[in-house]
Amino acid sequence: MVSTIEQNRMTRALELAARGQGLVEPNPMVGCVLWCDGAMVGEGWHRCFGGPHAEIEALRAAGSRASGATMYVTLEPCCHQGKTPPCSEAIIKAGVRRVVVAMADPFPEVAGGGLTQLREAGIDVEVGLLEAEARTLNAPYLARVEHGRPWIIAKWAMTLDGKIATSDGDSRWISGEASRSVVHQLRGRVDAIMIGSNTARRDDPLLTARPAGARTATRIIVDGRASLPIDSQLIRTLDEAPVLVAVGSDAVADDVTRLADAGCDVYRCDGESHLQRLRSLLAELACRKMTNVLVEGGGRLLANLHRIECIDEVHVFIAPKFVGKTAATPMGGNDPAEAPHSAMRMADANQLHRVTVRQLGCDVHVHGLMKSRL
């Protein structure tokens, strides 16, 4: 039976780890606390990519008091030389007596090696304390390492009658300033922001974080025919953030060259169907070590991501407005022939998990995770 005291100590490590969100990717978020003789003697977290790991921060804070201490760390200590030396060796050298780990690290160069090295040095090692919480915290990292794709965050604003635009395609602005501020915060911590070609042409968006966040997101346009206009705001602001245009294998060479000459990074997706190309793109983004991707529409792109079960997290902003008539919906415009059908019964509908609801001005913000992804 795990004591409440030990759970509280690991909870503190998880709280510290979360401070690295948007700063440490493609690395995982990690927190660490050291306890000795009933007192906390050191704590730390991974603050930025390329910087000291959480264990090193905690050991430095503890100094000589680390000898004989128990370490609570949210992820298996690394045992390989990367941008920093192995944490496992530092733990052994410091004389830590016991290490409690929330979860093992599936990264191939670690994958149990850190735990083995600690045990071989005579350190008492325990794994699994608050593992579910640790996996939830680092779900984006796990999606990339275990499943070979980024964590997909779907975002949309809609009216009370479920529309994301009028029948003429106008969508500015559905949500209020408070909601848009939250979206800019999201943009400032992700690796990429993705939209479809229709959204790019209709809205001519910037897709930048204002004010700037910890990360500068690559702006991705899913544009099978390489039709993005040269005079779009995306291309005119290439000096502010890169643009990646994902085109189909049948895109006209002259159109591809036109975008590449303008400064866009053009990626030809493999596959004949939209869904196959989308899977190809996600695999490529994972190879580029992109961990979090924010998808802002349109309806067809969101529908296709839903069909291949690649939406992991959802942010919906609901405005107290009605559009009426026939207009775009958040996951409309999909082709039933391209994938298995959607839920035919309400009992089969996908259910969000860890749902939060809050009011932002006159809007309602609903946030949740797809339960099947955890």
C-alpha positions in Angstrom: 0.0 0.0 0.0 1.6 3.3 -1.1 1.5 5.9 1.6 -0.2 9.3 1.2 3.2 10.9 2.0 4.9 9.2 -1.0 2.0 10.2 -3.3 2.3 13.8 -2.2 6.0 13.8 -2.9 5.4 12.5 -6.4 2.6 14.9 -6.9 5.0 17.7 -6.2 7.4 16.3 -8.8 4.6 16.2 -11.3 3.7 19.8 -10.5 7.3 20.8 -11.1 7.5 18.9 -14.4 4.4 20.7 -15.8 6.4 24.0 -15.6 8.4 22.9 -18.6 5.4 22.7 -21.0 6.2 24.5 -24.2 9.9 24.9 -23.2 11.4 21.4 -23.2 9.9 19.7 -26.3 10.9 17.4 -28.0 12.1 16.2 -24.6 9.5 15.1 -22.0 8.5 17.2 -19.1 10.2 15.9 -15.9 10.1 16.9 -12.3 12.2 15.6 -9.4 12.3 16.0 -5.6 14.8 14.7 -3.0 13.8 13.8 0.6 16.2 12.8 3.4 15.3 12.2 7.1 11.8 13.6 6.7 12.8 16.8 5.0 12.8 17.9 1.4 16.4 18.7 0.5 16.2 19.5 -3.2 13.9 19.8 -6.1 14.1 20.6 -9.8 12.5 20.3 -13.2 13.7 20.3 -16.8 13.4 23.9 -17.7 14.4 24.1 -21.3 15.5 21.9 -24.2 19.2 21.3 -24.0 19.4 22.4 -20.4 20.0 20.3 -17.2 17.5 17.6 -16.6 15.3 17.6 -13.5 17.4 15.1 -11.6 20.5 17.3 -12.0 18.7 20.4 -10.9 17.5 18.6 -7.8 20.9 17.1 -7.0 22.6 20.5 -7.3 20.0 22.0 -5.0 20.5 19.2 -2.4 24.3 19.2 -2.5 25.8 16.8 0.0 22.4 16.2 1.5 21.6 14.0 -1.5 23.7 11.2 0.0 21.3 8.7 1.5 18.2 10.5 0.2 15.2 9.2 -1.7 14.6 10.6 -5.1 11.0 11.0 -6.5 11.2 11.5 -10.3 8.4 11.5 -12.8 10.3 9.7 -15.6 13.0 7.1 -15.7 16.4 8.8 -15.4 18.3 8.8 -18.7 21.4 6.6 -19.1 22.8 7.9 -22.4 24.9 10.9 -23.5 22.6 13.3 -25.3 22.8 17.1 -25.0 23.6 16.5 -21.3 25.5 13.7 -19.5 23.5 10.6 -18.2 21.4 11.4 -15.1 21.8 7.8 -13.9 25.6 8.3 -13.3 25.0 11.5 -11.4 22.5 9.8 -9.2 24.9 7.0 -8.4 27.8 9.4 -7.8 25.6 11.5 -5.4 25.0 8.5 -3.2 21.2 8.5 -3.5 19.8 5.5 -1.6 16.4 5.0 -3.2 14.8 6.2 -6.4 11.0 6.2 -6.9 10.0 6.6 -10.6 6.5 7.3 -11.8 7.0 5.7 -15.3 9.6 4.1 -17.4 10.9 6.0 -20.5 10.0 4.3 -23.8 12.7 6.3 -25.7 14.8 3.7 -27.4 18.1 4.9 -25.9 16.7 4.6 -22.4 13.9 2.0 -22.4 14.7 0.5 -19.0 18.4 1.0 -19.2 18.4 3.8 -16.6 16.5 1.6 -14.1 18.9 -1.3 -14.7 22.0 0.9 -14.2 20.6 2.2 -10.9 19.8 -1.3 -9.6 23.2 -2.6 -10.6 24.7 0.1 -8.5 22.8 -1.1 -5.4 20.1 1.6 -5.4 16.6 0.5 -4.4 14.4 1.4 -7.4 10.6 1.4 -7.5 8.5 2.1 -10.6 4.8 3.0 -11.0 3.9 5.6 -8.3 1.3 7.8 -10.0 2.1 6.3 -13.3 -1.3 7.2 -14.9 -0.8 10.9 -13.9 2.7 10.8 -15.4 1.5 9.3 -18.6 -1.2 11.9 -18.9 1.3 14.7 -18.3 3.6 13.4 -21.1 1.0 12.1 -23.4 2.3 14.2 -26.3 5.8 12.9 -25.9 4.5 9.3 -25.7 2.4 9.8 -28.9 5.5 10.7 -30.8 7.8 8.1 -29.3 5.4 5.2 -29.1 3.1 5.9 -32.0 5.2 7.8 -34.4 3.1 10.9 -34.7 2.6 14.2 -32.9 -0.1 14.9 -30.3 -3.0 16.5 -32.2 -4.9 19.4 -30.5 -8.1 20.2 -32.3 -9.4 23.8 -31.8 -12.5 25.4 -33.1 -14.9 28.2 -32.3 -18.6 27.7 -33.0 -22.0 29.2 -32.5 -24.7 27.7 -30.3 -26.2 26.0 -33.3 -22.9 24.3 -34.1 -21.6 26.4 -37.0 -18.0 27.5 -37.6 -18.9 29.9 -40.4 -21.8 31.4 -42.2 -23.1 29.9 -45.5 -20.8 32.4 -47.3 -17.8 31.2 -45.3 -17.4 34.2 -43.0 -16.1 33.3 -39.6 -14.7 36.6 -38.2 -15.2 36.7 -35.4 -17.3 33.9 -33.8 -15.6 34.0 -30.4 -14.7 37.0 -28.3 -11.4 38.5 -27.3 -10.9 36.4 -24.2 -11.3 33.2 -26.2 -8.9 34.4 -28.9 -6.4 35.2 -26.2 -6.4 31.6 -25.0 -5.9 30.4 -28.6 -2.8 32.7 -28.9 -1.5 31.1 -25.7 -1.9 27.7 -27.2 -0.2 28.8 -30.4 2.8 30.0 -28.3 3.6 26.6 -26.9 3.1 24.2 -29.8 5.5 23.1 -32.5 3.1 23.6 -35.4 -0.3 25.0 -36.4 -2.1 23.2 -39.1 -5.0 24.3 -41.4 -6.5 23.1 -44.6 -6.2 24.8 -48.0 -9.7 26.1 -48.1 -9.2 27.8 -44.7 -5.9 29.3 -45.9 -7.5 30.8 -49.0 -10.8 31.9 -47.4 -9.4 33.4 -44.1 -5.9 34.3 -45.2 -4.7 33.9 -41.6 -1.3 34.7 -40.0 -1.3 31.7 -37.6 1.2 33.4 -35.3 1.0 33.8 -31.5 0.3 37.4 -30.4 2.1 38.1 -28.1 4.9 35.6 -28.9 5.1 32.6 -26.8 7.9 30.2 -25.8 7.9 28.5 -29.2 7.6 29.7 -32.8 5.2 27.3 -34.5 5.7 26.1 -38.0 2.6 27.0 -40.0 1.4 23.9 -41.9 -1.0 24.1 -44.8 -2.6 20.8 -46.0 -2.8 21.7 -49.7 -2.9 18.7 -52.0 -2.8 20.8 -55.2 -0.1 23.3 -54.0 -2.6 26.1 -54.5 -1.6 28.5 -51.7 -1.5 32.0 -53.1 1.9 33.7 -53.2 0.4 36.9 -51.9 -1.1 35.2 -48.8 -0.2 36.6 -45.4 1.5 33.2 -44.6 4.0 33.7 -47.4 4.4 37.4 -46.8 5.4 36.7 -43.2 7.9 33.9 -43.7 10.5 36.0 -41.8 8.2 35.6 -38.7 7.6 31.9 -38.8 8.3 29.0 -41.3 5.5 27.7 -43.6 5.3 24.0 -44.5 3.0 23.1 -47.4 1.9 19.5 -47.5 1.0 18.6 -51.1 -0.1 15.5 -52.8 2.0 13.3 -55.0 0.1 14.5 -58.0 0.6 18.2 -57.4 1.8 20.1 -60.5 5.5 20.5 -60.5 5.3 24.2 -61.5 3.0 25.0 -58.5 5.4 23.1 -56.1 8.4 25.1 -57.5 6.4 28.3 -57.1 5.9 27.7 -53.4 9.4 26.5 -52.8 10.9 29.5 -54.6 8.8 31.7 -52.4 10.5 30.2 -49.3 8.0 27.5 -48.3 9.1 24.1 -47.2 7.1 21.8 -49.5 6.5 18.2 -48.4 5.0 15.6 -50.9 2.8 13.3 -48.9 2.7 9.6 -49.8 -0.7 8.0 -50.6 -3.6 8.2 -53.0 -6.3 9.3 -50.6 -6.6 12.2 -48.3 -6.4 9.9 -45.3 -3.2 8.1 -46.5 -1.6 11.5 -47.2 -2.6 12.7 -43.7 -0.9 9.7 -42.1 2.2 10.3 -44.2 2.3 13.9 -43.1 1.9 13.1 -39.4 4.7 10.5 -39.6 7.0 13.1 -41.2 6.2 15.7 -38.5 7.2 13.1 -35.8 10.4 12.5 -37.7 11.0 16.2 -37.5 10.6 15.9 -33.7 7.3 17.9 -33.6 5.5 16.9 -30.4 2.4 19.1 -30.2 0.4 20.2 -33.3 -2.6 22.6 -33.0 -5.2 22.1 -35.8 -7.4 25.1 -36.4 -9.6 23.8 -39.2 -11.3 23.5 -41.5 -14.1 21.0 -41.1 -12.8 18.5 -43.7 -9.3 18.4 -42.1 -10.7 17.9 -38.6 -13.1 15.3 -39.9 -10.3 13.3 -41.6 -8.1 13.5 -38.5 -11.1 12.2 -36.5 -11.6 9.4 -39.0 -8.0 8.1 -38.6 -8.3 8.5 -34.8 -5.6 11.1 -34.5 -7.3 13.8 -32.5 -6.1 13.6 -28.9 -7.1 16.9 -27.3 -10.0 19.3 -27.9 -10.5 23.0 -27.3 -13.9 24.3 -28.3 -15.1 27.9 -27.9 -18.8 28.2 -28.0 -20.2 31.7 -28.6 -23.8 32.8 -27.8 -24.8 33.3 -31.4 -27.0 31.6 -34.0 -26.2 31.4 -37.7 -29.1 29.1 -38.9 -29.6 27.7 -42.4 -26.9 25.5 -44.0 -23.4 26.4 -42.9 -20.1 24.8 -42.1 -19.8 22.5 -39.1 -16.6 21.6 -37.1 -16.2 18.2 -38.7 -18.1 18.6 -41.9 -17.1 18.1 -45.5 -15.7 14.6 -45.2 -16.0 11.8 -47.8 -17.7 8.7 -46.4 -15.9 6.5 -48.9 -12.5 7.4 -47.5 -12.8 5.8 -44.1 -15.1 3.7 -41.8 -18.3 5.4 -41.0 -18.8 7.7 -38.0 -20.7 6.6 -34.9 -24.3 5.6 -35.9 -25.5 5.5 -32.3 -25.0 8.0 -29.6 -23.6 5.3 -27.4 -20.8 4.8 -29.9 -19.8 8.5 -30.0 -16.3 9.4 -28.8 -16.2 10.6 -25.2 -14.0 13.3 -23.9 -12.1 12.6 -20.7 -10.8 15.0 -18.0 -13.3 17.6 -19.2 -13.1 21.2 -18.0 -15.7 23.9 -18.7 -15.2 27.6 -18.0 -16.7 30.9 -19.1 -14.5 33.4 -21.1 -16.4 36.6 -21.4 -19.6 35.6 -23.1 -18.1 32.4 -24.5 -17.9 28.9 -23.0 -14.6 27.1 -23.3 -14.7 23.3 -23.3 -11.5 21.4 -23.0 -10.9 17.7 -22.8 -8.8 14.7 -23.8 -9.8 11.7 -26.0 -10.1 8.9 -23.4 -8.9 6.3 -25.8 -5.5 8.1 -26.3 -4.4 7.8 -22.6 
